[in-house]
């Protein structure tokens, strides 16, 4: 998924405190995952240099990055048992 999915925005309250809302209904299910029976989603949180037209200087978007599928050949597949160095 290459298009940015905006989930919300917010406002910087202090140097160490951000206040924001996230729209849960905008999260595609293929980007949620479960761990120990709980559902999670990865997000990107950006602090903008200047506030937008509503005075919000924090934006939140869905982290859609996926690692490329690569397979590492096993010893059984290559037959090599020596380390390459």
C-alpha positions, -999 to 999 in steps of 0.1 A, spaced: 0 0 0 17 32 -11 -9 58 -5 -7 75 29 -36 67 52 -42 95 76 -57 84 109 -58 116 128 -40 147 140 -34 166 172 -16 193 190 18 195 207 10 204 244 46 206 255 81 194 245 72 159 259 34 157 255 14 152 224 -24 151 224 -42 135 195 -72 114 182 -71 84 160 -99 73 137 -101 35 141 -126 30 113 -100 42 88 -76 14 96 -76 -14 69 -78 -48 87 -48 -61 67 -26 -36 87 -37 -48 122 -20 -76 140 -26 -96 172 -2 -103 200 -12 -121 232 -49 -117 223 -48 -80 218 -50 -61 185 -24 -35 174 -16 -12 146 17 6 137 15 43 132 38 71 122 35 102 143 49 134 129 54 168 145 49 194 118 70 226 116 39 248 113 3 241 124 -23 233 97 -55 254 91 -71 241 123 -40 247 145 -30 211 146 8 205 145 8 167 149 -2 143 122 -7 105 125 -7 81 96 -8 44 92 27 27 89 22 6 58 58 -4 54 63 -41 48 96 -59 46 104 -75 13 99 -112 12 134 -128 10 143 -163 18 176 -174 31 187 -207 18 192 -234 44 222 -258 47 199 -285 34 192 -265 2 228 -253 -5 248 -283 9 273 -258 22 284 -263 58 313 -238 60 310 -202 70 317 -178 42 346 -161 61 
